[in-house]
């Protein structure tokens, strides 16, 4: 019964979809992570640059340099021309806030979460020599770039900065958000380790650095626009990935269909082949190399099956024909004997005919049973066989028939032993010797040889008889095949002797070959493997 889980096409499609999905998810996740990291790194670098400008203003960096740095904080917007920091500043060049420094703000204590970090001490902090100035005078001399908040927040939303003293009070602040920043434990741990920390607080992104005189600088701004942009790019990547996945699944389904189609064609062809229709073959045009090889193998198998069926039909027809002749003789002789009262000699003559026909039928049925057993046998019962003694015994058994035709049998035997079935080997050799005697001329000669090569024992039976036509040699071992039909019947042959011999040799994993010259005799060779 059909099952999706057993379908090759669905399994190919599933694996293709799984691999494609894994690649898309992995690559998309990596790309998304890199995109998000690049966005936040750009914001952190911008905020860190602003924090460094604030730090520089606290270290008495010339205002002209601070203004130029403030303009560089944001890459958006036109650049302002930089003034020469080494040019002496005239009183009229000073900004209003430089001529009238802002008053010192009253200390503003951080929220309660900052209370444990009051009077923090950063190791290696820059204490900065104040010279003749007091702490209040130093704080009053701090000049912050006027355009820093505007440059920092240009096209980016609200921006702000905070500077805290080490006692937790606010030294400077700008554009304070609704909820002032509050450094957490991770921020202070990072500051102790790296002098810089970052945190996300709701919609804000903030950067903290350690300022001079153990101060703490925080610069932050809204990151809503970046979050929206990242969300939009995320959805765009998801939509693109789903589109690629859909196209890949459609393409994979088409490819799997194209890959399975030749197999379906093979299946349809195989379904149309039966015992009465063995001529159809798989058309290999358009097949890939692997499937073309499979199709060629199946076609070869169908050729062998067709040949086997044809041989089986021919065998059945030949067997019926061979049996019909003696049966007809028996019936005819019996009817003739019973048609009217006859003399004893006449009855005897008809009984002799019936006996000959019955013997022929027995010989034929014995040969058919032998072939049937050999065809169904996969493992023969093997024993140790002395081939030299076996040939000597076979020659002794056939000698009376040779003497009847004045034929001399010459033997040239070596001592060879091998594993085999002695009864079957005796029958195969006897068939070859019987044919050699049967088709040799009177006063002829038959040679029997047993030779040993490296891996085989070779048995040769040579006669100087009538020979075999070259056109008949390929069919010589076919069942019921006779070179000379009329002469074979007069000699009493069934046409199965050589077929039985060939089958016996093949069951012993050997080979049987024939060489013949018409009018010059024939030589049969049996090559049997020797034990390793």
Secondary structure, 3 states (H helix, E strand, C coil): CCCHHHCHHHHHHHHHHHHHHHHHHHHHHHHHHHHHHHHHHHHHHHHHHHHHHHHHHHCCCCHHHHHHHHHHCCCCCCCCCCCCCCCCCCHHHCCHHHHCCCCCCCCCECCHHHHHHCCCCCCCCCCCCCCCCCHHHHHHHCCCCCCHHHHHHCCCCCEEEEEECCCCEEEEEECCCCCCCCCCHHHHHHHHHHCEEEEEECCEEEEEEEEHHHEEEEEEEECHHHHHHHHHHHHHHHHHHHHHHHHHHHHHHHHHHHHHHHHHHHHHHHHCCECCECCCCCCCCCCCHHHHHHHHHHHHHHHHHHHHHHHHHHHHHHHHHHHHHHHHHHHHHHHHHHCCCCCHHHHHHHHHHHHHHHHHHHHHHHHHHHHHHHHHCCCCCCEEEEHHHHHHHHHHHHHHHHHHCCCEEEEEECCCEEEECHHHHHHHHHHHHHHHHHCCCCCCEEEEEEEECCCEEEEEEEECCCCCCHHHHCCCCCCCCCCCHHHHHHHCCCCCHHHHHHHHHHHCCCEEEEEEECCCEEEEEEEEECCC
